[in-house]
Amino acid sequence: MSELRRNQQEPNIYSMHFLECLWLPVNMSAPVGPEPATIICPTCNKQVITSVDHTSSTKTHLIALLLCVIGFWPCACCLYCTGCARNVEHRCPSCNSFIGVYER
Protein backbone atom coordinates (compact mmCIF):
# COMPACT_ATOMS: atom_id res chain seq x y z
CA MET A 1 0.00 0.00 0.00
CA SER A 2 2.83 2.43 0.77
CA GLU A 3 4.38 1.70 -2.65
CA LEU A 4 1.10 2.58 -4.32
CA ARG A 5 0.99 5.91 -2.47
CA ARG A 6 4.58 6.68 -3.34
CA ASN A 7 3.94 5.95 -7.03
CA GLN A 8 0.87 8.19 -6.98
CA GLN A 9 2.77 11.04 -5.35
CA GLU A 10 5.88 10.94 -7.56
CA PRO A 11 4.16 11.96 -10.81
CA ASN A 12 2.68 14.99 -9.05
CA ILE A 13 6.11 16.08 -7.84
CA TYR A 14 7.61 15.72 -11.32
CA SER A 15 4.70 17.47 -13.00
CA MET A 16 4.97 20.39 -10.56
CA HIS A 17 8.66 20.84 -11.37
CA PHE A 18 7.89 20.63 -15.06
CA LEU A 19 5.25 23.33 -14.78
CA GLU A 20 7.60 25.59 -12.84
CA CYS A 21 10.12 25.39 -15.68
CA LEU A 22 7.53 26.50 -18.20
CA TRP A 23 6.81 29.74 -16.34
CA LEU A 24 10.33 31.18 -16.42
CA PRO A 25 10.39 34.76 -17.76
CA VAL A 26 11.82 35.19 -21.24
CA ASN A 27 13.69 38.34 -22.27
CA MET A 28 12.44 39.33 -25.71
CA SER A 29 13.55 42.34 -27.69
CA ALA A 30 11.05 45.10 -28.37
CA PRO A 31 9.46 45.16 -31.82
CA VAL A 32 11.04 47.98 -33.78
CA GLY A 33 10.37 49.52 -37.18
CA PRO A 34 12.37 51.45 -39.76
CA GLU A 35 12.26 54.71 -37.76
CA PRO A 36 13.73 55.50 -34.30
CA ALA A 37 11.41 54.26 -31.56
CA THR A 38 10.71 55.41 -28.02
CA ILE A 39 11.38 52.47 -25.68
CA ILE A 40 12.54 51.65 -22.17
CA CYS A 41 16.00 50.15 -22.51
CA PRO A 42 16.16 46.68 -20.90
CA THR A 43 19.81 47.25 -19.92
CA CYS A 44 19.86 50.73 -18.36
CA ASN A 45 16.07 51.04 -17.71
CA LYS A 46 15.91 54.56 -19.17
CA GLN A 47 13.23 55.78 -21.56
CA VAL A 48 15.11 56.69 -24.74
CA ILE A 49 14.63 57.22 -28.45
CA THR A 50 16.72 54.57 -30.17
CA SER A 51 19.59 55.44 -32.45
CA VAL A 52 19.39 53.66 -35.79
CA ASP A 53 22.09 52.38 -38.13
CA HIS A 54 21.43 51.01 -41.62
CA THR A 55 23.41 47.83 -42.33
CA SER A 56 23.70 45.76 -45.48
CA SER A 57 22.46 42.21 -45.28
CA THR A 58 22.90 39.11 -47.40
CA LYS A 59 19.64 39.99 -49.14
CA THR A 60 21.07 43.41 -50.08
CA HIS A 61 24.15 41.81 -51.62
CA LEU A 62 22.09 39.23 -53.55
CA ILE A 63 19.79 41.91 -54.99
CA ALA A 64 22.83 43.99 -56.00
CA LEU A 65 24.44 40.95 -57.66
CA LEU A 66 21.23 40.20 -59.56
CA LEU A 67 21.01 43.81 -60.76
CA CYS A 68 24.64 43.67 -61.95
CA VAL A 69 24.05 40.40 -63.81
CA ILE A 70 21.06 41.76 -65.73
CA GLY A 71 22.90 45.00 -66.58
CA PHE A 72 21.50 47.49 -64.07
CA TRP A 73 24.78 48.05 -62.19
CA PRO A 74 24.04 51.77 -61.48
CA CYS A 75 20.92 50.67 -59.62
CA ALA A 76 23.00 48.16 -57.65
CA CYS A 77 25.13 50.99 -56.28
CA CYS A 78 22.01 52.84 -55.16
CA LEU A 79 21.07 49.96 -52.86
CA TYR A 80 24.07 50.74 -50.66
CA CYS A 81 23.47 54.51 -50.64
CA THR A 82 19.82 54.39 -49.57
CA GLY A 83 18.07 52.58 -46.74
CA CYS A 84 15.49 50.87 -48.96
CA ALA A 85 17.20 47.46 -49.02
CA ARG A 86 19.23 47.56 -45.81
CA ASN A 87 18.34 46.40 -42.31
CA VAL A 88 17.86 48.93 -39.51
CA GLU A 89 19.66 48.19 -36.22
CA HIS A 90 18.33 49.94 -33.10
CA ARG A 91 20.62 50.75 -30.16
CA CYS A 92 20.19 52.58 -26.90
CA PRO A 93 21.93 55.99 -27.15
CA SER A 94 22.60 55.98 -23.40
CA CYS A 95 24.36 52.62 -22.90
CA ASN A 96 24.82 51.56 -26.57
CA SER A 97 23.17 48.18 -25.99
CA PHE A 98 21.51 46.40 -28.90
CA ILE A 99 17.71 46.75 -28.84
CA GLY A 100 16.57 45.03 -32.02
CA VAL A 101 16.70 44.92 -35.79
CA TYR A 102 14.14 45.73 -38.48
CA GLU A 103 14.81 43.44 -41.41
CA ARG A 104 13.83 44.47 -44.91
SEMARLUM-171384 format. One record per residue: x, y, z of N, C-alpha, C, O in turn. Coordinates in steps of 0.2 Angstrom, whole numbers. Layout:
BEGIN
rec n.c1: X | n.c2: Y | n.c3: Z | ca.c1: X | ca.c2: Y | ca.c3: Z | c.c1: X | c.c2: Y | c.c3: Z | o.c1: X | o.c2: Y | o.c3: Z
...
***
This chain:
BEGIN
rec n.c1: 4 | n.c2: -6 | n.c3: 0 | ca.c1: 0 | ca.c2: 0 | ca.c3: 0 | c.c1: 4 | c.c2: 6 | c.c3: 0 | o.c1: 3 | o.c2: 11 | o.c3: -3
rec n.c1: 10 | n.c2: 6 | n.c3: 4 | ca.c1: 14 | ca.c2: 12 | ca.c3: 4 | c.c1: 18 | c.c2: 13 | c.c3: -3 | o.c1: 19 | o.c2: 19 | o.c3: -5
rec n.c1: 19 | n.c2: 8 | n.c3: -7 | ca.c1: 22 | ca.c2: 8 | ca.c3: -13 | c.c1: 17 | c.c2: 12 | c.c3: -18 | o.c1: 19 | o.c2: 16 | o.c3: -22
rec n.c1: 11 | n.c2: 10 | n.c3: -17 | ca.c1: 5 | ca.c2: 13 | ca.c3: -22 | c.c1: 5 | c.c2: 20 | c.c3: -20 | o.c1: 4 | o.c2: 24 | o.c3: -25
rec n.c1: 5 | n.c2: 22 | n.c3: -14 | ca.c1: 5 | ca.c2: 30 | ca.c3: -12 | c.c1: 11 | c.c2: 33 | c.c3: -15 | o.c1: 10 | o.c2: 39 | o.c3: -18
rec n.c1: 17 | n.c2: 30 | n.c3: -14 | ca.c1: 23 | ca.c2: 33 | ca.c3: -17 | c.c1: 23 | c.c2: 34 | c.c3: -24 | o.c1: 25 | o.c2: 39 | o.c3: -27
rec n.c1: 20 | n.c2: 29 | n.c3: -28 | ca.c1: 20 | ca.c2: 30 | ca.c3: -35 | c.c1: 15 | c.c2: 35 | c.c3: -37 | o.c1: 15 | o.c2: 38 | o.c3: -42
rec n.c1: 9 | n.c2: 36 | n.c3: -33 | ca.c1: 4 | ca.c2: 41 | ca.c3: -35 | c.c1: 7 | c.c2: 48 | c.c3: -33 | o.c1: 5 | o.c2: 53 | o.c3: -37
rec n.c1: 11 | n.c2: 49 | n.c3: -29 | ca.c1: 14 | ca.c2: 55 | ca.c3: -27 | c.c1: 20 | c.c2: 57 | c.c3: -31 | o.c1: 20 | o.c2: 63 | o.c3: -33
rec n.c1: 24 | n.c2: 53 | n.c3: -34 | ca.c1: 29 | ca.c2: 55 | ca.c3: -38 | c.c1: 27 | c.c2: 58 | c.c3: -44 | o.c1: 31 | o.c2: 63 | o.c3: -46
rec n.c1: 22 | n.c2: 56 | n.c3: -48 | ca.c1: 21 | ca.c2: 60 | ca.c3: -54 | c.c1: 19 | c.c2: 67 | c.c3: -53 | o.c1: 20 | o.c2: 71 | o.c3: -57
rec n.c1: 15 | n.c2: 68 | n.c3: -47 | ca.c1: 13 | ca.c2: 75 | ca.c3: -45 | c.c1: 19 | c.c2: 79 | c.c3: -44 | o.c1: 20 | o.c2: 85 | o.c3: -46
rec n.c1: 24 | n.c2: 77 | n.c3: -41 | ca.c1: 31 | ca.c2: 80 | ca.c3: -39 | c.c1: 34 | c.c2: 82 | c.c3: -46 | o.c1: 36 | o.c2: 88 | o.c3: -47
rec n.c1: 35 | n.c2: 77 | n.c3: -50 | ca.c1: 38 | ca.c2: 79 | ca.c3: -57 | c.c1: 34 | c.c2: 83 | c.c3: -61 | o.c1: 37 | o.c2: 88 | o.c3: -64
rec n.c1: 28 | n.c2: 83 | n.c3: -61 | ca.c1: 23 | ca.c2: 87 | ca.c3: -65 | c.c1: 24 | c.c2: 94 | c.c3: -62 | o.c1: 23 | o.c2: 99 | o.c3: -66
rec n.c1: 24 | n.c2: 95 | n.c3: -56 | ca.c1: 25 | ca.c2: 102 | ca.c3: -53 | c.c1: 31 | c.c2: 105 | c.c3: -55 | o.c1: 32 | o.c2: 111 | o.c3: -57
rec n.c1: 37 | n.c2: 101 | n.c3: -55 | ca.c1: 43 | ca.c2: 104 | ca.c3: -57 | c.c1: 43 | c.c2: 106 | c.c3: -64 | o.c1: 46 | o.c2: 111 | o.c3: -66
rec n.c1: 40 | n.c2: 102 | n.c3: -68 | ca.c1: 39 | ca.c2: 103 | ca.c3: -75 | c.c1: 36 | c.c2: 110 | c.c3: -77 | o.c1: 38 | o.c2: 114 | o.c3: -81
rec n.c1: 30 | n.c2: 111 | n.c3: -73 | ca.c1: 26 | ca.c2: 117 | ca.c3: -74 | c.c1: 30 | c.c2: 123 | c.c3: -72 | o.c1: 29 | o.c2: 128 | o.c3: -75
rec n.c1: 34 | n.c2: 122 | n.c3: -66 | ca.c1: 38 | ca.c2: 128 | ca.c3: -64 | c.c1: 43 | c.c2: 130 | c.c3: -70 | o.c1: 44 | o.c2: 136 | o.c3: -70
rec n.c1: 46 | n.c2: 125 | n.c3: -73 | ca.c1: 51 | ca.c2: 127 | ca.c3: -78 | c.c1: 47 | c.c2: 131 | c.c3: -84 | o.c1: 51 | o.c2: 135 | o.c3: -88
rec n.c1: 41 | n.c2: 129 | n.c3: -85 | ca.c1: 38 | ca.c2: 133 | ca.c3: -91 | c.c1: 36 | c.c2: 140 | c.c3: -90 | o.c1: 35 | o.c2: 144 | o.c3: -94
rec n.c1: 36 | n.c2: 142 | n.c3: -83 | ca.c1: 34 | ca.c2: 149 | ca.c3: -82 | c.c1: 40 | c.c2: 153 | c.c3: -81 | o.c1: 39 | o.c2: 159 | o.c3: -78
rec n.c1: 46 | n.c2: 151 | n.c3: -83 | ca.c1: 52 | ca.c2: 156 | ca.c3: -82 | c.c1: 51 | c.c2: 162 | c.c3: -87 | o.c1: 49 | o.c2: 161 | o.c3: -92
rec n.c1: 53 | n.c2: 168 | n.c3: -84 | ca.c1: 52 | ca.c2: 174 | ca.c3: -89 | c.c1: 57 | c.c2: 174 | c.c3: -95 | o.c1: 63 | o.c2: 171 | o.c3: -94
rec n.c1: 55 | n.c2: 176 | n.c3: -100 | ca.c1: 59 | ca.c2: 176 | ca.c3: -106 | c.c1: 60 | c.c2: 183 | c.c3: -108 | o.c1: 56 | o.c2: 187 | o.c3: -109
rec n.c1: 67 | n.c2: 185 | n.c3: -109 | ca.c1: 68 | ca.c2: 192 | ca.c3: -111 | c.c1: 68 | c.c2: 192 | c.c3: -119 | o.c1: 72 | o.c2: 189 | o.c3: -122
rec n.c1: 63 | n.c2: 196 | n.c3: -121 | ca.c1: 62 | ca.c2: 197 | ca.c3: -129 | c.c1: 64 | c.c2: 204 | c.c3: -130 | o.c1: 62 | o.c2: 208 | o.c3: -126
rec n.c1: 66 | n.c2: 205 | n.c3: -136 | ca.c1: 68 | ca.c2: 212 | ca.c3: -138 | c.c1: 61 | c.c2: 215 | c.c3: -141 | o.c1: 56 | o.c2: 212 | o.c3: -143
rec n.c1: 61 | n.c2: 222 | n.c3: -140 | ca.c1: 55 | ca.c2: 225 | ca.c3: -142 | c.c1: 54 | c.c2: 226 | c.c3: -149 | o.c1: 59 | o.c2: 226 | o.c3: -153
rec n.c1: 48 | n.c2: 225 | n.c3: -152 | ca.c1: 47 | ca.c2: 226 | ca.c3: -159 | c.c1: 49 | c.c2: 233 | c.c3: -161 | o.c1: 46 | o.c2: 238 | o.c3: -159
rec n.c1: 53 | n.c2: 233 | n.c3: -166 | ca.c1: 55 | ca.c2: 240 | ca.c3: -169 | c.c1: 54 | c.c2: 240 | c.c3: -176 | o.c1: 53 | o.c2: 235 | o.c3: -180
rec n.c1: 53 | n.c2: 246 | n.c3: -179 | ca.c1: 52 | ca.c2: 248 | ca.c3: -186 | c.c1: 58 | c.c2: 251 | c.c3: -189 | o.c1: 63 | o.c2: 251 | o.c3: -187
rec n.c1: 56 | n.c2: 254 | n.c3: -195 | ca.c1: 62 | ca.c2: 257 | ca.c3: -199 | c.c1: 64 | c.c2: 264 | c.c3: -196 | o.c1: 69 | o.c2: 267 | o.c3: -198
rec n.c1: 60 | n.c2: 267 | n.c3: -192 | ca.c1: 61 | ca.c2: 274 | ca.c3: -189 | c.c1: 63 | c.c2: 273 | c.c3: -182 | o.c1: 62 | o.c2: 268 | o.c3: -178
rec n.c1: 67 | n.c2: 278 | n.c3: -179 | ca.c1: 69 | ca.c2: 278 | ca.c3: -172 | c.c1: 62 | c.c2: 277 | c.c3: -167 | o.c1: 57 | o.c2: 280 | o.c3: -169
rec n.c1: 63 | n.c2: 273 | n.c3: -162 | ca.c1: 57 | ca.c2: 271 | ca.c3: -158 | c.c1: 58 | c.c2: 274 | c.c3: -151 | o.c1: 64 | o.c2: 274 | o.c3: -148
rec n.c1: 53 | n.c2: 275 | n.c3: -147 | ca.c1: 54 | ca.c2: 277 | ca.c3: -140 | c.c1: 52 | c.c2: 271 | c.c3: -136 | o.c1: 47 | o.c2: 268 | o.c3: -136
rec n.c1: 57 | n.c2: 269 | n.c3: -132 | ca.c1: 57 | ca.c2: 262 | ca.c3: -128 | c.c1: 60 | c.c2: 263 | c.c3: -122 | o.c1: 63 | o.c2: 269 | o.c3: -120
rec n.c1: 59 | n.c2: 259 | n.c3: -117 | ca.c1: 63 | ca.c2: 258 | ca.c3: -111 | c.c1: 68 | c.c2: 253 | c.c3: -112 | o.c1: 67 | o.c2: 247 | o.c3: -113
rec n.c1: 74 | n.c2: 255 | n.c3: -111 | ca.c1: 80 | ca.c2: 251 | ca.c3: -113 | c.c1: 80 | c.c2: 245 | c.c3: -107 | o.c1: 80 | o.c2: 247 | o.c3: -101
rec n.c1: 81 | n.c2: 239 | n.c3: -109 | ca.c1: 81 | ca.c2: 233 | ca.c3: -105 | c.c1: 87 | c.c2: 233 | c.c3: -101 | o.c1: 88 | o.c2: 230 | o.c3: -95
rec n.c1: 93 | n.c2: 236 | n.c3: -103 | ca.c1: 99 | ca.c2: 236 | ca.c3: -100 | c.c1: 100 | c.c2: 242 | c.c3: -94 | o.c1: 101 | o.c2: 240 | o.c3: -89
rec n.c1: 98 | n.c2: 248 | n.c3: -96 | ca.c1: 99 | ca.c2: 254 | ca.c3: -92 | c.c1: 93 | c.c2: 256 | c.c3: -89 | o.c1: 93 | o.c2: 261 | o.c3: -85
rec n.c1: 87 | n.c2: 253 | n.c3: -91 | ca.c1: 80 | ca.c2: 255 | ca.c3: -89 | c.c1: 79 | c.c2: 263 | c.c3: -89 | o.c1: 75 | o.c2: 265 | o.c3: -85
rec n.c1: 81 | n.c2: 266 | n.c3: -94 | ca.c1: 80 | ca.c2: 273 | ca.c3: -96 | c.c1: 75 | c.c2: 273 | c.c3: -102 | o.c1: 75 | o.c2: 269 | o.c3: -106
rec n.c1: 70 | n.c2: 278 | n.c3: -102 | ca.c1: 66 | ca.c2: 279 | ca.c3: -108 | c.c1: 70 | c.c2: 283 | c.c3: -113 | o.c1: 72 | o.c2: 289 | o.c3: -111
rec n.c1: 71 | n.c2: 280 | n.c3: -119 | ca.c1: 76 | ca.c2: 283 | ca.c3: -124 | c.c1: 72 | c.c2: 283 | c.c3: -131 | o.c1: 68 | o.c2: 279 | o.c3: -132
rec n.c1: 75 | n.c2: 287 | n.c3: -135 | ca.c1: 73 | ca.c2: 286 | ca.c3: -142 | c.c1: 79 | c.c2: 283 | c.c3: -145 | o.c1: 85 | o.c2: 285 | o.c3: -145
rec n.c1: 78 | n.c2: 277 | n.c3: -148 | ca.c1: 84 | ca.c2: 273 | ca.c3: -151 | c.c1: 87 | c.c2: 276 | c.c3: -156 | o.c1: 85 | o.c2: 280 | o.c3: -160
rec n.c1: 94 | n.c2: 275 | n.c3: -157 | ca.c1: 98 | ca.c2: 277 | ca.c3: -162 | c.c1: 98 | c.c2: 272 | c.c3: -167 | o.c1: 98 | o.c2: 266 | o.c3: -166
rec n.c1: 97 | n.c2: 273 | n.c3: -174 | ca.c1: 97 | ca.c2: 268 | ca.c3: -179 | c.c1: 103 | c.c2: 268 | c.c3: -183 | o.c1: 106 | o.c2: 274 | o.c3: -184
rec n.c1: 105 | n.c2: 263 | n.c3: -186 | ca.c1: 110 | ca.c2: 262 | ca.c3: -191 | c.c1: 108 | c.c2: 257 | c.c3: -196 | o.c1: 106 | o.c2: 252 | o.c3: -195
rec n.c1: 109 | n.c2: 259 | n.c3: -202 | ca.c1: 107 | ca.c2: 255 | ca.c3: -208 | c.c1: 113 | c.c2: 251 | c.c3: -210 | o.c1: 119 | o.c2: 253 | o.c3: -211
rec n.c1: 112 | n.c2: 244 | n.c3: -210 | ca.c1: 117 | ca.c2: 239 | ca.c3: -212 | c.c1: 115 | c.c2: 235 | c.c3: -218 | o.c1: 109 | o.c2: 233 | o.c3: -218
rec n.c1: 120 | n.c2: 233 | n.c3: -222 | ca.c1: 118 | ca.c2: 229 | ca.c3: -227 | c.c1: 118 | c.c2: 222 | c.c3: -225 | o.c1: 121 | o.c2: 219 | o.c3: -221
rec n.c1: 113 | n.c2: 218 | n.c3: -228 | ca.c1: 112 | ca.c2: 211 | ca.c3: -226 | c.c1: 114 | c.c2: 207 | c.c3: -232 | o.c1: 116 | o.c2: 209 | o.c3: -238
rec n.c1: 113 | n.c2: 200 | n.c3: -232 | ca.c1: 114 | ca.c2: 196 | ca.c3: -237 | c.c1: 109 | c.c2: 197 | c.c3: -243 | o.c1: 111 | o.c2: 196 | o.c3: -248
rec n.c1: 103 | n.c2: 198 | n.c3: -241 | ca.c1: 98 | ca.c2: 200 | ca.c3: -246 | c.c1: 100 | c.c2: 206 | c.c3: -250 | o.c1: 99 | o.c2: 206 | o.c3: -256
rec n.c1: 103 | n.c2: 211 | n.c3: -247 | ca.c1: 105 | ca.c2: 217 | ca.c3: -250 | c.c1: 111 | c.c2: 215 | c.c3: -256 | o.c1: 110 | o.c2: 217 | o.c3: -261
rec n.c1: 115 | n.c2: 211 | n.c3: -254 | ca.c1: 121 | ca.c2: 209 | ca.c3: -258 | c.c1: 118 | c.c2: 205 | c.c3: -264 | o.c1: 120 | o.c2: 206 | o.c3: -270
rec n.c1: 113 | n.c2: 200 | n.c3: -262 | ca.c1: 110 | ca.c2: 196 | ca.c3: -268 | c.c1: 106 | c.c2: 200 | c.c3: -273 | o.c1: 107 | o.c2: 199 | o.c3: -279
rec n.c1: 103 | n.c2: 205 | n.c3: -270 | ca.c1: 99 | ca.c2: 210 | ca.c3: -275 | c.c1: 104 | c.c2: 214 | c.c3: -279 | o.c1: 103 | o.c2: 214 | o.c3: -285
rec n.c1: 109 | n.c2: 216 | n.c3: -276 | ca.c1: 114 | ca.c2: 220 | ca.c3: -280 | c.c1: 118 | c.c2: 216 | c.c3: -285 | o.c1: 119 | o.c2: 218 | o.c3: -291
rec n.c1: 119 | n.c2: 209 | n.c3: -284 | ca.c1: 122 | ca.c2: 205 | ca.c3: -288 | c.c1: 117 | c.c2: 203 | c.c3: -294 | o.c1: 120 | o.c2: 203 | o.c3: -300
rec n.c1: 111 | n.c2: 202 | n.c3: -293 | ca.c1: 106 | ca.c2: 201 | ca.c3: -298 | c.c1: 105 | c.c2: 207 | c.c3: -302 | o.c1: 105 | o.c2: 206 | o.c3: -309
rec n.c1: 105 | n.c2: 213 | n.c3: -300 | ca.c1: 105 | ca.c2: 219 | ca.c3: -304 | c.c1: 111 | c.c2: 220 | c.c3: -308 | o.c1: 111 | o.c2: 222 | o.c3: -314
rec n.c1: 117 | n.c2: 218 | n.c3: -306 | ca.c1: 123 | ca.c2: 218 | ca.c3: -310 | c.c1: 123 | c.c2: 213 | c.c3: -315 | o.c1: 125 | o.c2: 215 | o.c3: -321
rec n.c1: 120 | n.c2: 207 | n.c3: -314 | ca.c1: 120 | ca.c2: 202 | ca.c3: -319 | c.c1: 116 | c.c2: 204 | c.c3: -325 | o.c1: 117 | o.c2: 203 | o.c3: -331
rec n.c1: 110 | n.c2: 207 | n.c3: -323 | ca.c1: 105 | ca.c2: 209 | ca.c3: -329 | c.c1: 107 | c.c2: 216 | c.c3: -332 | o.c1: 103 | o.c2: 218 | o.c3: -336
rec n.c1: 112 | n.c2: 219 | n.c3: -330 | ca.c1: 115 | ca.c2: 225 | ca.c3: -333 | c.c1: 113 | c.c2: 232 | c.c3: -330 | o.c1: 114 | o.c2: 237 | o.c3: -332
rec n.c1: 109 | n.c2: 231 | n.c3: -324 | ca.c1: 108 | ca.c2: 237 | ca.c3: -320 | c.c1: 112 | c.c2: 239 | c.c3: -315 | o.c1: 110 | o.c2: 240 | o.c3: -309
rec n.c1: 119 | n.c2: 239 | n.c3: -316 | ca.c1: 124 | ca.c2: 240 | ca.c3: -311 | c.c1: 123 | c.c2: 247 | c.c3: -308 | o.c1: 125 | o.c2: 248 | o.c3: -302
rec n.c1: 121 | n.c2: 252 | n.c3: -311 | ca.c1: 120 | ca.c2: 259 | ca.c3: -307 | c.c1: 115 | c.c2: 258 | c.c3: -302 | o.c1: 116 | o.c2: 261 | o.c3: -297
rec n.c1: 110 | n.c2: 254 | n.c3: -303 | ca.c1: 105 | ca.c2: 253 | ca.c3: -298 | c.c1: 107 | c.c2: 249 | c.c3: -292 | o.c1: 105 | o.c2: 250 | o.c3: -287
rec n.c1: 112 | n.c2: 245 | n.c3: -294 | ca.c1: 115 | ca.c2: 241 | ca.c3: -288 | c.c1: 119 | c.c2: 245 | c.c3: -283 | o.c1: 119 | o.c2: 244 | o.c3: -277
rec n.c1: 122 | n.c2: 250 | n.c3: -286 | ca.c1: 126 | ca.c2: 255 | ca.c3: -281 | c.c1: 121 | c.c2: 259 | c.c3: -277 | o.c1: 122 | o.c2: 260 | o.c3: -271
rec n.c1: 115 | n.c2: 260 | n.c3: -280 | ca.c1: 110 | ca.c2: 264 | ca.c3: -276 | c.c1: 107 | c.c2: 260 | c.c3: -270 | o.c1: 105 | o.c2: 263 | o.c3: -265
rec n.c1: 108 | n.c2: 254 | n.c3: -270 | ca.c1: 105 | ca.c2: 250 | ca.c3: -264 | c.c1: 109 | c.c2: 251 | c.c3: -258 | o.c1: 107 | o.c2: 251 | o.c3: -252
rec n.c1: 116 | n.c2: 253 | n.c3: -259 | ca.c1: 120 | ca.c2: 254 | ca.c3: -253 | c.c1: 120 | c.c2: 261 | c.c3: -251 | o.c1: 122 | o.c2: 262 | o.c3: -245
rec n.c1: 118 | n.c2: 265 | n.c3: -255 | ca.c1: 117 | ca.c2: 273 | ca.c3: -253 | c.c1: 111 | c.c2: 274 | c.c3: -250 | o.c1: 111 | o.c2: 279 | o.c3: -246
rec n.c1: 106 | n.c2: 271 | n.c3: -251 | ca.c1: 99 | ca.c2: 272 | ca.c3: -248 | c.c1: 97 | c.c2: 267 | c.c3: -243 | o.c1: 101 | o.c2: 261 | o.c3: -242
rec n.c1: 92 | n.c2: 268 | n.c3: -239 | ca.c1: 90 | ca.c2: 263 | ca.c3: -234 | c.c1: 85 | c.c2: 258 | c.c3: -236 | o.c1: 82 | o.c2: 254 | o.c3: -232
rec n.c1: 83 | n.c2: 258 | n.c3: -242 | ca.c1: 77 | ca.c2: 254 | ca.c3: -245 | c.c1: 79 | c.c2: 247 | c.c3: -245 | o.c1: 74 | o.c2: 243 | o.c3: -244
rec n.c1: 85 | n.c2: 245 | n.c3: -245 | ca.c1: 86 | ca.c2: 237 | ca.c3: -245 | c.c1: 91 | c.c2: 235 | c.c3: -240 | o.c1: 94 | o.c2: 230 | o.c3: -240
rec n.c1: 92 | n.c2: 239 | n.c3: -235 | ca.c1: 96 | ca.c2: 238 | ca.c3: -229 | c.c1: 92 | c.c2: 237 | c.c3: -223 | o.c1: 87 | o.c2: 240 | o.c3: -222
rec n.c1: 95 | n.c2: 233 | n.c3: -218 | ca.c1: 92 | ca.c2: 232 | ca.c3: -212 | c.c1: 93 | c.c2: 238 | c.c3: -207 | o.c1: 98 | o.c2: 242 | o.c3: -208
rec n.c1: 89 | n.c2: 239 | n.c3: -202 | ca.c1: 89 | ca.c2: 245 | ca.c3: -198 | c.c1: 91 | c.c2: 242 | c.c3: -191 | o.c1: 86 | o.c2: 238 | o.c3: -188
rec n.c1: 97 | n.c2: 243 | n.c3: -188 | ca.c1: 98 | ca.c2: 241 | ca.c3: -181 | c.c1: 97 | c.c2: 247 | c.c3: -176 | o.c1: 99 | o.c2: 252 | o.c3: -177
rec n.c1: 93 | n.c2: 245 | n.c3: -171 | ca.c1: 92 | ca.c2: 250 | ca.c3: -166 | c.c1: 96 | c.c2: 249 | c.c3: -159 | o.c1: 97 | o.c2: 243 | o.c3: -157
rec n.c1: 99 | n.c2: 254 | n.c3: -157 | ca.c1: 103 | ca.c2: 254 | ca.c3: -151 | c.c1: 101 | c.c2: 259 | c.c3: -146 | o.c1: 98 | o.c2: 264 | o.c3: -148
rec n.c1: 102 | n.c2: 258 | n.c3: -140 | ca.c1: 101 | ca.c2: 263 | ca.c3: -134 | c.c1: 106 | c.c2: 268 | c.c3: -135 | o.c1: 112 | o.c2: 267 | o.c3: -135
rec n.c1: 105 | n.c2: 275 | n.c3: -135 | ca.c1: 110 | ca.c2: 280 | ca.c3: -136 | c.c1: 113 | c.c2: 281 | c.c3: -129 | o.c1: 119 | o.c2: 284 | o.c3: -129
rec n.c1: 110 | n.c2: 279 | n.c3: -124 | ca.c1: 113 | ca.c2: 280 | ca.c3: -117 | c.c1: 119 | c.c2: 275 | c.c3: -115 | o.c1: 124 | o.c2: 277 | o.c3: -113
rec n.c1: 117 | n.c2: 268 | n.c3: -116 | ca.c1: 122 | ca.c2: 263 | ca.c3: -115 | c.c1: 124 | c.c2: 259 | c.c3: -121 | o.c1: 129 | o.c2: 255 | o.c3: -120
rec n.c1: 122 | n.c2: 261 | n.c3: -127 | ca.c1: 124 | ca.c2: 258 | ca.c3: -133 | c.c1: 123 | c.c2: 250 | c.c3: -133 | o.c1: 126 | o.c2: 247 | o.c3: -137
rec n.c1: 118 | n.c2: 248 | n.c3: -130 | ca.c1: 116 | ca.c2: 241 | ca.c3: -130 | c.c1: 111 | c.c2: 240 | c.c3: -136 | o.c1: 107 | o.c2: 244 | o.c3: -138
rec n.c1: 112 | n.c2: 234 | n.c3: -139 | ca.c1: 108 | ca.c2: 232 | ca.c3: -145 | c.c1: 100 | c.c2: 231 | c.c3: -142 | o.c1: 99 | o.c2: 227 | o.c3: -138
rec n.c1: 96 | n.c2: 234 | n.c3: -146 | ca.c1: 89 | ca.c2: 234 | ca.c3: -144 | c.c1: 85 | c.c2: 229 | c.c3: -149 | o.c1: 81 | o.c2: 225 | o.c3: -147
rec n.c1: 86 | n.c2: 230 | n.c3: -155 | ca.c1: 83 | ca.c2: 225 | ca.c3: -160 | c.c1: 85 | c.c2: 227 | c.c3: -167 | o.c1: 88 | o.c2: 232 | o.c3: -168
rec n.c1: 82 | n.c2: 223 | n.c3: -172 | ca.c1: 83 | ca.c2: 225 | ca.c3: -179 | c.c1: 77 | c.c2: 224 | c.c3: -183 | o.c1: 73 | o.c2: 220 | o.c3: -182
rec n.c1: 76 | n.c2: 229 | n.c3: -188 | ca.c1: 71 | ca.c2: 229 | ca.c3: -192 | c.c1: 74 | c.c2: 226 | c.c3: -199 | o.c1: 78 | o.c2: 229 | o.c3: -202
rec n.c1: 71 | n.c2: 220 | n.c3: -201 | ca.c1: 74 | ca.c2: 217 | ca.c3: -207 | c.c1: 70 | c.c2: 219 | c.c3: -213 | o.c1: 64 | o.c2: 219 | o.c3: -213
rec n.c1: 73 | n.c2: 221 | n.c3: -218 | ca.c1: 69 | ca.c2: 222 | ca.c3: -225 | c.c1: 69 | c.c2: 216 | c.c3: -229 | o.c1: 67 | o.c2: 217 | o.c3: -235
***
